[in-house]
Structure formats: structure tokens, C-alpha cells
């Protein structure tokens, strides 16, 4: 599941994000959502979130509970 729809995200989900500094390389960072920063319902580059460790980036992939 991609991270373009705000309704698919909620605090506590594990996601892969691309930080601003990693946009050129596309390096993904995995973490747990703390805050959802994008106010609009959708965003073509991914919804911007803050992880529990403080890193900020756009969601590229949402990991489902197993």
C-alpha cells in the first residue's frame, strides 16, 4: 500500500519514508508514525509524517500488521 492517502495512515503504523535529504537516492527509512503532518487528504509524493524517533519524511510504503 502506498502512502498517498491520508486516511490509510494513523499513529502507530510501521511505514517506510523518504527523508528530504534522501530524495535523490530514494533511500527508505523504516519507523513508526507519531504525527501526520500533511493536512490534505492525498498527496502525489506521499503523505508527510513524523516518526517516533523524530525523523520527518514522505510515506512510500505502509506495512500491515502480521
SEDREN-877564 format. One record per atom (N, C-alpha, C, O, CB): residue number from 0; residue in three letters; x, y, z. Coordinates in nm, 3 decimals. Glycine has a CB too. Layout:
<atom num="NUM" residuo="ALA" px="X" py="Y" pz="Z"/>
...
end
This chain:
<atom num="0" residuo="UNK" px="0.085" py="-0.118" pz="0.000"/>
<atom num="0" residuo="UNK" px="0.000" py="0.000" pz="0.000"/>
<atom num="0" residuo="UNK" px="0.090" py="0.124" pz="0.000"/>
<atom num="0" residuo="UNK" px="0.182" py="0.136" pz="0.081"/>
<atom num="0" residuo="UNK" px="-0.097" py="-0.001" pz="0.123"/>
<atom num="1" residuo="UNK" px="0.061" py="0.216" pz="-0.092"/>
<atom num="1" residuo="UNK" px="0.143" py="0.337" pz="-0.095"/>
<atom num="1" residuo="UNK" px="0.091" py="0.438" pz="0.007"/>
<atom num="1" residuo="UNK" px="-0.016" py="0.418" pz="0.065"/>
<atom num="1" residuo="UNK" px="0.143" py="0.399" pz="-0.237"/>
<atom num="2" residuo="UNK" px="0.165" py="0.542" pz="0.029"/>
<atom num="2" residuo="UNK" px="0.131" py="0.638" pz="0.133"/>
<atom num="2" residuo="UNK" px="0.073" py="0.768" pz="0.081"/>
<atom num="2" residuo="UNK" px="0.098" py="0.874" pz="0.138"/>
<atom num="2" residuo="UNK" px="0.251" py="0.669" pz="0.214"/>
<atom num="3" residuo="UNK" px="-0.005" py="0.761" pz="-0.027"/>
<atom num="3" residuo="UNK" px="-0.059" py="0.882" pz="-0.088"/>
<atom num="3" residuo="UNK" px="-0.193" py="0.925" pz="-0.029"/>
<atom num="3" residuo="UNK" px="-0.236" py="1.038" pz="-0.052"/>
<atom num="3" residuo="UNK" px="-0.074" py="0.862" pz="-0.236"/>
<atom num="4" residuo="UNK" px="-0.261" py="0.838" pz="0.046"/>
<atom num="4" residuo="UNK" px="-0.391" py="0.870" pz="0.104"/>
<atom num="4" residuo="UNK" px="-0.380" py="0.884" pz="0.255"/>
<atom num="4" residuo="UNK" px="-0.338" py="0.792" pz="0.325"/>
<atom num="4" residuo="UNK" px="-0.494" py="0.761" pz="0.068"/>
<atom num="5" residuo="UNK" px="-0.419" py="1.000" pz="0.304"/>
<atom num="5" residuo="UNK" px="-0.410" py="1.030" pz="0.447"/>
<atom num="5" residuo="UNK" px="-0.494" py="0.933" pz="0.530"/>
<atom num="5" residuo="UNK" px="-0.457" py="0.898" pz="0.642"/>
<atom num="5" residuo="UNK" px="-0.453" py="1.173" pz="0.474"/>
<atom num="6" residuo="UNK" px="-0.609" py="0.891" pz="0.476"/>
<atom num="6" residuo="UNK" px="-0.700" py="0.804" pz="0.551"/>
<atom num="6" residuo="UNK" px="-0.640" py="0.666" pz="0.578"/>
<atom num="6" residuo="UNK" px="-0.687" py="0.595" pz="0.668"/>
<atom num="6" residuo="UNK" px="-0.830" py="0.790" pz="0.474"/>
<atom num="7" residuo="UNK" px="-0.538" py="0.626" pz="0.503"/>
<atom num="7" residuo="UNK" px="-0.473" py="0.496" pz="0.523"/>
<atom num="7" residuo="UNK" px="-0.372" py="0.497" pz="0.637"/>
<atom num="7" residuo="UNK" px="-0.324" py="0.392" pz="0.680"/>
<atom num="7" residuo="UNK" px="-0.404" py="0.452" pz="0.395"/>
<atom num="8" residuo="UNK" px="-0.340" py="0.617" pz="0.688"/>
<atom num="8" residuo="UNK" px="-0.237" py="0.631" pz="0.791"/>
<atom num="8" residuo="UNK" px="-0.297" py="0.663" pz="0.926"/>
<atom num="8" residuo="UNK" px="-0.402" py="0.727" pz="0.936"/>
<atom num="8" residuo="UNK" px="-0.138" py="0.739" pz="0.752"/>
<atom num="9" residuo="UNK" px="-0.230" py="0.617" pz="1.030"/>
<atom num="9" residuo="UNK" px="-0.267" py="0.653" pz="1.167"/>
<atom num="9" residuo="UNK" px="-0.144" py="0.634" pz="1.256"/>
<atom num="9" residuo="UNK" px="-0.057" py="0.554" pz="1.224"/>
<atom num="9" residuo="UNK" px="-0.389" py="0.567" pz="1.218"/>
<atom num="10" residuo="UNK" px="-0.138" py="0.707" pz="1.366"/>
<atom num="10" residuo="UNK" px="-0.024" py="0.690" pz="1.458"/>
<atom num="10" residuo="UNK" px="-0.013" py="0.544" pz="1.502"/>
<atom num="10" residuo="UNK" px="-0.113" py="0.477" pz="1.530"/>
<atom num="10" residuo="UNK" px="-0.039" py="0.783" pz="1.581"/>
<atom num="11" residuo="UNK" px="0.110" py="0.496" pz="1.508"/>
<atom num="11" residuo="UNK" px="0.136" py="0.359" pz="1.549"/>
<atom num="11" residuo="UNK" px="0.164" py="0.264" pz="1.435"/>
<atom num="11" residuo="UNK" px="0.213" py="0.153" pz="1.459"/>
<atom num="11" residuo="UNK" px="0.020" py="0.309" pz="1.626"/>
<atom num="12" residuo="UNK" px="0.135" py="0.303" pz="1.311"/>
<atom num="12" residuo="UNK" px="0.163" py="0.217" pz="1.196"/>
<atom num="12" residuo="UNK" px="0.311" py="0.219" pz="1.163"/>
<atom num="12" residuo="UNK" px="0.378" py="0.320" pz="1.181"/>
<atom num="12" residuo="UNK" px="0.081" py="0.262" pz="1.074"/>
<atom num="13" residuo="UNK" px="0.363" py="0.106" pz="1.116"/>
<atom num="13" residuo="UNK" px="0.500" py="0.098" pz="1.068"/>
<atom num="13" residuo="UNK" px="0.501" py="0.133" pz="0.919"/>
<atom num="13" residuo="UNK" px="0.425" py="0.076" pz="0.841"/>
<atom num="13" residuo="UNK" px="0.562" py="-0.043" pz="1.093"/>
<atom num="14" residuo="UNK" px="0.589" py="0.226" pz="0.882"/>
<atom num="14" residuo="UNK" px="0.595" py="0.274" pz="0.744"/>
<atom num="14" residuo="UNK" px="0.739" py="0.289" pz="0.699"/>
<atom num="14" residuo="UNK" px="0.831" py="0.293" pz="0.780"/>
<atom num="14" residuo="UNK" px="0.520" py="0.407" pz="0.729"/>
<atom num="15" residuo="UNK" px="0.757" py="0.297" pz="0.567"/>
<atom num="15" residuo="UNK" px="0.885" py="0.335" pz="0.507"/>
<atom num="15" residuo="UNK" px="0.868" py="0.476" pz="0.454"/>
<atom num="15" residuo="UNK" px="0.772" py="0.504" pz="0.383"/>
<atom num="15" residuo="UNK" px="0.929" py="0.234" pz="0.393"/>
<atom num="16" residuo="UNK" px="0.961" py="0.565" pz="0.488"/>
<atom num="16" residuo="UNK" px="0.956" py="0.703" pz="0.442"/>
<atom num="16" residuo="UNK" px="1.083" py="0.736" pz="0.364"/>
<atom num="16" residuo="UNK" px="1.186" py="0.670" pz="0.378"/>
<atom num="16" residuo="UNK" px="0.937" py="0.800" pz="0.561"/>
<atom num="17" residuo="UNK" px="1.073" py="0.842" pz="0.283"/>
<atom num="17" residuo="UNK" px="1.191" py="0.902" pz="0.221"/>
<atom num="17" residuo="UNK" px="1.208" py="1.038" pz="0.286"/>
<atom num="17" residuo="UNK" px="1.121" py="1.125" pz="0.275"/>
<atom num="17" residuo="UNK" px="1.176" py="0.913" pz="0.063"/>
<atom num="18" residuo="UNK" px="1.322" py="1.057" pz="0.354"/>
<atom num="18" residuo="UNK" px="1.353" py="1.187" pz="0.415"/>
<atom num="18" residuo="UNK" px="1.394" py="1.285" pz="0.305"/>
<atom num="18" residuo="UNK" px="1.436" py="1.243" pz="0.197"/>
<atom num="18" residuo="UNK" px="1.465" py="1.175" pz="0.522"/>
<atom num="19" residuo="UNK" px="1.382" py="1.414" pz="0.332"/>
<atom num="19" residuo="UNK" px="1.419" py="1.518" pz="0.235"/>
<atom num="19" residuo="UNK" px="1.564" py="1.498" pz="0.187"/>
<atom num="19" residuo="UNK" px="1.592" py="1.511" pz="0.068"/>
<atom num="19" residuo="UNK" px="1.403" py="1.659" pz="0.298"/>
<atom num="20" residuo="UNK" px="1.653" py="1.468" pz="0.280"/>
<atom num="20" residuo="UNK" px="1.795" py="1.450" pz="0.245"/>
<atom num="20" residuo="UNK" px="1.819" py="1.328" pz="0.156"/>
<atom num="20" residuo="UNK" px="1.921" py="1.320" pz="0.089"/>
<atom num="20" residuo="UNK" px="1.878" py="1.437" pz="0.373"/>
<atom num="21" residuo="UNK" px="1.725" py="1.233" pz="0.156"/>
<atom num="21" residuo="UNK" px="1.741" py="1.109" pz="0.079"/>
<atom num="21" residuo="UNK" px="1.659" py="1.106" pz="-0.049"/>
<atom num="21" residuo="UNK" px="1.651" py="1.002" pz="-0.115"/>
<atom num="21" residuo="UNK" px="1.703" py="0.992" pz="0.165"/>
<atom num="22" residuo="UNK" px="1.597" py="1.218" pz="-0.086"/>
<atom num="22" residuo="UNK" px="1.511" py="1.218" pz="-0.204"/>
<atom num="22" residuo="UNK" px="1.585" py="1.182" pz="-0.332"/>
<atom num="22" residuo="UNK" px="1.529" py="1.114" pz="-0.419"/>
<atom num="22" residuo="UNK" px="1.445" py="1.353" pz="-0.220"/>
<atom num="23" residuo="UNK" px="1.708" py="1.228" pz="-0.346"/>
<atom num="23" residuo="UNK" px="1.784" py="1.198" pz="-0.469"/>
<atom num="23" residuo="UNK" px="1.815" py="1.049" pz="-0.482"/>
<atom num="23" residuo="UNK" px="1.807" py="0.994" pz="-0.591"/>
<atom num="23" residuo="UNK" px="1.914" py="1.278" pz="-0.470"/>
<atom num="24" residuo="UNK" px="1.850" py="0.985" pz="-0.371"/>
<atom num="24" residuo="UNK" px="1.886" py="0.844" pz="-0.376"/>
<atom num="24" residuo="UNK" px="1.765" py="0.753" pz="-0.361"/>
<atom num="24" residuo="UNK" px="1.768" py="0.638" pz="-0.405"/>
<atom num="24" residuo="UNK" px="1.988" py="0.812" pz="-0.268"/>
<atom num="25" residuo="UNK" px="1.658" py="0.802" pz="-0.299"/>
<atom num="25" residuo="UNK" px="1.539" py="0.720" pz="-0.275"/>
<atom num="25" residuo="UNK" px="1.555" py="0.626" pz="-0.157"/>
<atom num="25" residuo="UNK" px="1.476" py="0.533" pz="-0.142"/>
<atom num="25" residuo="UNK" px="1.507" py="0.641" pz="-0.398"/>
<atom num="26" residuo="UNK" px="1.657" py="0.648" pz="-0.074"/>
<atom num="26" residuo="UNK" px="1.681" py="0.562" pz="0.042"/>
<atom num="26" residuo="UNK" px="1.561" py="0.566" pz="0.136"/>
<atom num="26" residuo="UNK" px="1.513" py="0.673" pz="0.173"/>
<atom num="26" residuo="UNK" px="1.809" py="0.605" pz="0.116"/>
<atom num="27" residuo="UNK" px="1.513" py="0.449" pz="0.175"/>
<atom num="27" residuo="UNK" px="1.398" py="0.439" pz="0.264"/>
<atom num="27" residuo="UNK" px="1.440" py="0.425" pz="0.409"/>
<atom num="27" residuo="UNK" px="1.541" py="0.363" pz="0.441"/>
<atom num="27" residuo="UNK" px="1.311" py="0.321" pz="0.224"/>
<atom num="28" residuo="UNK" px="1.361" py="0.484" pz="0.497"/>
<atom num="28" residuo="UNK" px="1.383" py="0.475" pz="0.641"/>
<atom num="28" residuo="UNK" px="1.256" py="0.417" pz="0.702"/>
<atom num="28" residuo="UNK" px="1.147" py="0.470" pz="0.680"/>
<atom num="28" residuo="UNK" px="1.417" py="0.615" pz="0.704"/>
<atom num="29" residuo="UNK" px="1.270" py="0.310" pz="0.780"/>
<atom num="29" residuo="UNK" px="1.153" py="0.246" pz="0.842"/>
<atom num="29" residuo="UNK" px="1.134" py="0.298" pz="0.983"/>
<atom num="29" residuo="UNK" px="1.230" py="0.320" pz="1.056"/>
<atom num="29" residuo="UNK" px="1.170" py="0.093" pz="0.844"/>
<atom num="30" residuo="UNK" px="1.008" py="0.319" pz="1.019"/>
<atom num="30" residuo="UNK" px="0.978" py="0.365" pz="1.154"/>
<atom num="30" residuo="UNK" px="0.829" py="0.360" pz="1.182"/>
<atom num="30" residuo="UNK" px="0.750" py="0.314" pz="1.100"/>
<atom num="30" residuo="UNK" px="1.028" py="0.506" pz="1.173"/>
<atom num="31" residuo="UNK" px="0.793" py="0.407" pz="1.301"/>
<atom num="31" residuo="UNK" px="0.655" py="0.407" pz="1.347"/>
<atom num="31" residuo="UNK" px="0.603" py="0.550" pz="1.346"/>
<atom num="31" residuo="UNK" px="0.669" py="0.641" pz="1.396"/>
<atom num="31" residuo="UNK" px="0.642" py="0.344" pz="1.490"/>
<atom num="32" residuo="UNK" px="0.484" py="0.570" pz="1.288"/>
<atom num="32" residuo="UNK" px="0.424" py="0.703" pz="1.275"/>
<atom num="32" residuo="UNK" px="0.389" py="0.759" pz="1.413"/>
<atom num="32" residuo="UNK" px="0.323" py="0.693" pz="1.494"/>
<atom num="32" residuo="UNK" px="0.298" py="0.697" pz="1.186"/>
<atom num="33" residuo="UNK" px="0.433" py="0.882" pz="1.437"/>
<atom num="33" residuo="UNK" px="0.395" py="0.955" pz="1.558"/>
<atom num="33" residuo="UNK" px="0.290" py="1.060" pz="1.524"/>
<atom num="33" residuo="UNK" px="0.185" py="1.067" pz="1.588"/>
<atom num="33" residuo="UNK" px="0.519" py="1.022" pz="1.623"/>
<atom num="34" residuo="UNK" px="0.319" py="1.143" pz="1.421"/>
<atom num="34" residuo="UNK" px="0.228" py="1.250" pz="1.380"/>
<atom num="34" residuo="UNK" px="0.213" py="1.249" pz="1.228"/>
<atom num="34" residuo="UNK" px="0.308" py="1.218" pz="1.155"/>
<atom num="34" residuo="UNK" px="0.280" py="1.388" pz="1.428"/>
<atom num="35" residuo="UNK" px="0.093" py="1.285" pz="1.181"/>
<atom num="35" residuo="UNK" px="0.068" py="1.303" pz="1.039"/>
<atom num="35" residuo="UNK" px="0.074" py="1.454" pz="1.013"/>
<atom num="35" residuo="UNK" px="-0.005" py="1.529" pz="1.070"/>
<atom num="35" residuo="UNK" px="-0.071" py="1.241" pz="0.994"/>
<atom num="36" residuo="UNK" px="0.165" py="1.497" pz="0.927"/>
<atom num="36" residuo="UNK" px="0.190" py="1.639" pz="0.907"/>
<atom num="36" residuo="UNK" px="0.114" py="1.698" pz="0.788"/>
<atom num="36" residuo="UNK" px="0.083" py="1.818" pz="0.789"/>
<atom num="36" residuo="UNK" px="0.336" py="1.662" pz="0.888"/>
<atom num="37" residuo="UNK" px="0.084" py="1.618" pz="0.686"/>
<atom num="37" residuo="UNK" px="0.011" py="1.667" pz="0.570"/>
<atom num="37" residuo="UNK" px="-0.136" py="1.682" pz="0.606"/>
<atom num="37" residuo="UNK" px="-0.198" py="1.590" pz="0.660"/>
<atom num="37" residuo="UNK" px="0.028" py="1.572" pz="0.448"/>
<atom num="38" residuo="UNK" px="-0.193" py="1.800" pz="0.576"/>
<atom num="38" residuo="UNK" px="-0.333" py="1.826" pz="0.611"/>
<atom num="38" residuo="UNK" px="-0.430" py="1.780" pz="0.503"/>
<atom num="38" residuo="UNK" px="-0.543" py="1.745" pz="0.534"/>
<atom num="38" residuo="UNK" px="-0.353" py="1.974" pz="0.636"/>
<atom num="39" residuo="UNK" px="-0.387" py="1.780" pz="0.376"/>
<atom num="39" residuo="UNK" px="-0.478" py="1.742" pz="0.267"/>
<atom num="39" residuo="UNK" px="-0.502" py="1.590" pz="0.268"/>
<atom num="39" residuo="UNK" px="-0.425" py="1.515" pz="0.329"/>
<atom num="39" residuo="UNK" px="-0.421" py="1.786" pz="0.130"/>
<atom num="40" residuo="UNK" px="-0.607" py="1.548" pz="0.202"/>
<atom num="40" residuo="UNK" px="-0.645" py="1.407" pz="0.200"/>
<atom num="40" residuo="UNK" px="-0.552" py="1.318" pz="0.122"/>
<atom num="40" residuo="UNK" px="-0.534" py="1.201" pz="0.155"/>
<atom num="40" residuo="UNK" px="-0.781" py="1.392" pz="0.146"/>
<atom num="41" residuo="UNK" px="-0.490" py="1.374" pz="0.017"/>
<atom num="41" residuo="UNK" px="-0.397" py="1.297" pz="-0.065"/>
<atom num="41" residuo="UNK" px="-0.278" py="1.386" pz="-0.101"/>
<atom num="41" residuo="UNK" px="-0.285" py="1.509" pz="-0.095"/>
<atom num="41" residuo="UNK" px="-0.467" py="1.243" pz="-0.194"/>
<atom num="42" residuo="UNK" px="-0.168" py="1.321" pz="-0.139"/>
<atom num="42" residuo="UNK" px="-0.051" py="1.393" pz="-0.189"/>
<atom num="42" residuo="UNK" px="0.021" py="1.300" pz="-0.287"/>
<atom num="42" residuo="UNK" px="0.046" py="1.184" pz="-0.252"/>
<atom num="42" residuo="UNK" px="0.045" py="1.438" pz="-0.072"/>
<atom num="43" residuo="UNK" px="0.054" py="1.347" pz="-0.407"/>
<atom num="43" residuo="UNK" px="0.113" py="1.259" pz="-0.509"/>
<atom num="43" residuo="UNK" px="0.250" py="1.203" pz="-0.472"/>
<atom num="43" residuo="UNK" px="0.288" py="1.097" pz="-0.523"/>
<atom num="43" residuo="UNK" px="0.125" py="1.333" pz="-0.638"/>
<atom num="44" residuo="UNK" px="0.325" py="1.271" pz="-0.385"/>
<atom num="44" residuo="UNK" px="0.458" py="1.223" pz="-0.346"/>
<atom num="44" residuo="UNK" px="0.456" py="1.149" pz="-0.213"/>
<atom num="44" residuo="UNK" px="0.561" py="1.107" pz="-0.165"/>
<atom num="44" residuo="UNK" px="0.554" py="1.339" pz="-0.338"/>
<atom num="45" residuo="UNK" px="0.340" py="1.133" pz="-0.153"/>
<atom num="45" residuo="UNK" px="0.329" py="1.065" pz="-0.024"/>
<atom num="45" residuo="UNK" px="0.295" py="1.162" pz="0.087"/>
<atom num="45" residuo="UNK" px="0.335" py="1.279" pz="0.085"/>
<atom num="45" residuo="UNK" px="0.458" py="0.993" pz="0.009"/>
<atom num="46" residuo="UNK" px="0.220" py="1.114" pz="0.185"/>
<atom num="46" residuo="UNK" px="0.181" py="1.195" pz="0.299"/>
<atom num="46" residuo="UNK" px="0.304" py="1.215" pz="0.389"/>
<atom num="46" residuo="UNK" px="0.378" py="1.121" pz="0.417"/>
<atom num="46" residuo="UNK" px="0.064" py="1.128" pz="0.378"/>
<atom num="47" residuo="UNK" px="0.325" py="1.339" pz="0.435"/>
<atom num="47" residuo="UNK" px="0.440" py="1.368" pz="0.521"/>
<atom num="47" residuo="UNK" px="0.405" py="1.333" pz="0.665"/>
<atom num="47" residuo="UNK" px="0.300" py="1.372" pz="0.716"/>
<atom num="47" residuo="UNK" px="0.482" py="1.518" pz="0.509"/>
<atom num="48" residuo="UNK" px="0.495" py="1.258" pz="0.730"/>
<atom num="48" residuo="UNK" px="0.474" py="1.215" pz="0.869"/>
<atom num="48" residuo="UNK" px="0.600" py="1.239" pz="0.951"/>
<atom num="48" residuo="UNK" px="0.709" py="1.256" pz="0.897"/>
<atom num="48" residuo="UNK" px="0.435" py="1.067" pz="0.874"/>
<atom num="49" residuo="UNK" px="0.583" py="1.241" pz="1.084"/>
<atom num="49" residuo="UNK" px="0.694" py="1.241" pz="1.179"/>
<atom num="49" residuo="UNK" px="0.695" py="1.105" pz="1.246"/>
<atom num="49" residuo="UNK" px="0.591" py="1.058" pz="1.294"/>
<atom num="49" residuo="UNK" px="0.681" py="1.359" pz="1.285"/>
<atom num="50" residuo="UNK" px="0.811" py="1.042" pz="1.250"/>
<atom num="50" residuo="UNK" px="0.825" py="0.912" pz="1.316"/>
<atom num="50" residuo="UNK" px="0.850" py="0.931" pz="1.465"/>
<atom num="50" residuo="UNK" px="0.879" py="1.042" pz="1.510"/>
<atom num="50" residuo="UNK" px="0.940" py="0.829" pz="1.253"/>
<atom num="51" residuo="UNK" px="0.838" py="0.823" pz="1.541"/>
<atom num="51" residuo="UNK" px="0.857" py="0.831" pz="1.686"/>
<atom num="51" residuo="UNK" px="0.998" py="0.874" pz="1.723"/>
<atom num="51" residuo="UNK" px="1.020" py="0.927" pz="1.831"/>
<atom num="51" residuo="UNK" px="0.827" py="0.697" pz="1.749"/>
<atom num="52" residuo="UNK" px="1.096" py="0.851" pz="1.633"/>
<atom num="52" residuo="UNK" px="1.234" py="0.893" pz="1.661"/>
<atom num="52" residuo="UNK" px="1.262" py="1.037" pz="1.615"/>
<atom num="52" residuo="UNK" px="1.375" py="1.085" pz="1.625"/>
<atom num="52" residuo="UNK" px="1.333" py="0.798" pz="1.594"/>
<atom num="53" residuo="UNK" px="1.158" py="1.106" pz="1.563"/>
<atom num="53" residuo="UNK" px="1.171" py="1.246" pz="1.526"/>
<atom num="53" residuo="UNK" px="1.201" py="1.273" pz="1.379"/>
<atom num="53" residuo="UNK" px="1.197" py="1.388" pz="1.336"/>
<atom num="53" residuo="UNK" px="1.276" py="1.306" pz="1.606"/>
<atom num="54" residuo="UNK" px="1.230" py="1.169" pz="1.302"/>
<atom num="54" residuo="UNK" px="1.259" py="1.189" pz="1.160"/>
<atom num="54" residuo="UNK" px="1.130" py="1.222" pz="1.085"/>
<atom num="54" residuo="UNK" px="1.023" py="1.172" pz="1.118"/>
<atom num="54" residuo="UNK" px="1.326" py="1.063" pz="1.100"/>
<atom num="55" residuo="UNK" px="1.143" py="1.308" pz="0.983"/>
<atom num="55" residuo="UNK" px="1.029" py="1.351" pz="0.903"/>
<atom num="55" residuo="UNK" px="1.052" py="1.313" pz="0.758"/>
<atom num="55" residuo="UNK" px="1.162" py="1.329" pz="0.705"/>
<atom num="55" residuo="UNK" px="1.006" py="1.503" pz="0.916"/>
<atom num="56" residuo="UNK" px="0.947" py="1.263" pz="0.693"/>
<atom num="56" residuo="UNK" px="0.958" py="1.229" pz="0.551"/>
<atom num="56" residuo="UNK" px="0.823" py="1.192" pz="0.494"/>
<atom num="56" residuo="UNK" px="0.722" py="1.192" pz="0.564"/>
<atom num="56" residuo="UNK" px="1.057" py="1.115" pz="0.530"/>
<atom num="57" residuo="UNK" px="0.824" py="1.160" pz="0.365"/>
<atom num="57" residuo="UNK" px="0.701" py="1.122" pz="0.296"/>
<atom num="57" residuo="UNK" px="0.689" py="0.970" pz="0.288"/>
<atom num="57" residuo="UNK" px="0.785" py="0.901" pz="0.258"/>
<atom num="57" residuo="UNK" px="0.697" py="1.183" pz="0.154"/>
<atom num="58" residuo="UNK" px="0.569" py="0.921" pz="0.317"/>
<atom num="58" residuo="UNK" px="0.544" py="0.777" pz="0.322"/>
<atom num="58" residuo="UNK" px="0.547" py="0.718" pz="0.182"/>
<atom num="58" residuo="UNK" px="0.480" py="0.767" pz="0.092"/>
<atom num="58" residuo="UNK" px="0.409" py="0.747" pz="0.390"/>
<atom num="59" residuo="UNK" px="0.626" py="0.612" pz="0.165"/>
<atom num="59" residuo="UNK" px="0.634" py="0.540" pz="0.039"/>
<atom num="59" residuo="UNK" px="0.568" py="0.402" pz="0.048"/>
<atom num="59" residuo="UNK" px="0.520" py="0.350" pz="-0.052"/>
<atom num="59" residuo="UNK" px="0.780" py="0.525" pz="-0.004"/>
<atom num="60" residuo="UNK" px="0.565" py="0.344" pz="0.168"/>
<atom num="60" residuo="UNK" px="0.506" py="0.212" pz="0.185"/>
<atom num="60" residuo="UNK" px="0.453" py="0.196" pz="0.326"/>
<atom num="60" residuo="UNK" px="0.518" py="0.237" pz="0.422"/>
<atom num="60" residuo="UNK" px="0.609" py="0.103" pz="0.153"/>
<atom num="61" residuo="UNK" px="0.336" py="0.136" pz="0.339"/>
<atom num="61" residuo="UNK" px="0.276" py="0.108" pz="0.469"/>
<atom num="61" residuo="UNK" px="0.284" py="-0.041" pz="0.495"/>
<atom num="61" residuo="UNK" px="0.245" py="-0.121" pz="0.410"/>
<atom num="61" residuo="UNK" px="0.127" py="0.158" pz="0.475"/>
<atom num="62" residuo="UNK" px="0.335" py="-0.079" pz="0.611"/>
<atom num="62" residuo="UNK" px="0.345" py="-0.221" pz="0.648"/>
<atom num="62" residuo="UNK" px="0.223" py="-0.260" pz="0.730"/>
<atom num="62" residuo="UNK" px="0.188" py="-0.194" pz="0.828"/>
<atom num="62" residuo="UNK" px="0.476" py="-0.249" pz="0.729"/>
<atom num="63" residuo="UNK" px="0.158" py="-0.367" pz="0.687"/>
<atom num="63" residuo="UNK" px="0.038" py="-0.414" pz="0.758"/>
<atom num="63" residuo="UNK" px="0.077" py="-0.500" pz="0.877"/>
<atom num="63" residuo="UNK" px="0.184" py="-0.561" pz="0.880"/>
<atom num="63" residuo="UNK" px="-0.055" py="-0.493" pz="0.663"/>
<atom num="64" residuo="UNK" px="-0.011" py="-0.502" pz="0.975"/>
<atom num="64" residuo="UNK" px="0.011" py="-0.586" pz="1.093"/>
<atom num="64" residuo="UNK" px="0.016" py="-0.732" pz="1.051"/>
<atom num="64" residuo="UNK" px="-0.056" py="-0.774" pz="0.961"/>
<atom num="64" residuo="UNK" px="-0.101" py="-0.563" pz="1.200"/>
<atom num="65" residuo="UNK" px="0.101" py="-0.808" pz="1.116"/>
<atom num="65" residuo="UNK" px="0.112" py="-0.951" pz="1.081"/>
<atom num="65" residuo="UNK" px="0.072" py="-1.037" pz="1.197"/>
<atom num="65" residuo="UNK" px="0.074" py="-1.160" pz="1.187"/>
<atom num="65" residuo="UNK" px="0.254" py="-0.987" pz="1.038"/>
end
